[in-house]
Amino acid sequence: MNKTAKGGQNSELKIRRARAADAAQIAVLTGQLGYPATTAQIRQRLRSIQPASQNAIFVADAANYGVIGWLHVSKEPLLEGEIRAEVNGLVVAEGQRSLGAGAQLLAAAEDWAHKHGCKEMSVRSNVIRERAHKFYERNGYEHYKTQKSFRKPL
């Protein structure tokens, strides 16, 4: 997928699959999302997110800035419902937000999900991320439930 459009600051913006060479910029963005990671950690995670038929990682690559955003989407076969895709993470660089990169990343994920037989998309967003909630609503998502998340270290 190589969608090109005008991005922030009049630079060309291309939506494409992530590559190992993007790891340093993805690590910086992951930190901006609130999950600090090293370049080596991101490189390892990029290798481990397999198979490609179940996952996709897209980046927004601006000609003048490099990678300014990423989105990870995965396919979720479910027992309780139709197969769906989930946005596992989405971030656009500070200073590049509200210029269209996030919407283009989301559209690429939706296109990927549709091509992989998914009947719907879902996304979870922390209750404190009000700006993100408005972004998803502007892009056709509706809030359908609130839940608590639990985690246990193994």
C-alpha positions, 0 to 999 in steps of 0.5 A: 500500500502506497497512498500518497497525499499532502501531509503536514507542513506541505510535505508529501505523506506516504502511508506504507508498511513499517520496516526494520529501518523505521525502528528508531522513529517508531520508538520515539513515537511510542514514547510520545504515546506513553510507552517508552521503548528503545530502538532495539526493543521496537526492532524485536517487536516488529520481528515478533508481530507475525504472521502478516496475515494477522497483523499489519503495522503502517507508518505515515512517512512525510518526505520532509520529516520521516516517520511521523505516525504509526498504527498497528492493526490485528485480525481477531477471530472471535468465538462470540462474534464475527471476525473483526480487526482491532487497532492496537495502537495509533500515534502521530507525532506531536506537532503533526497532529490534526493534519490528516496523518492519523485519518490516513493511517486509520483508512489504511488499517480499515482497508487492510481489515476489509481485505482480510475478511473482517466485518468490523473494526474496534479500538480501545482508548484510555478514558483520559485521551479525550482528543483521541475519542473525538478523532475516532468519532469523527472517523465514524467510530461510536462509543459502545461500552466502557470497561475496566482492563486487568493485567497480570504479570507472567 
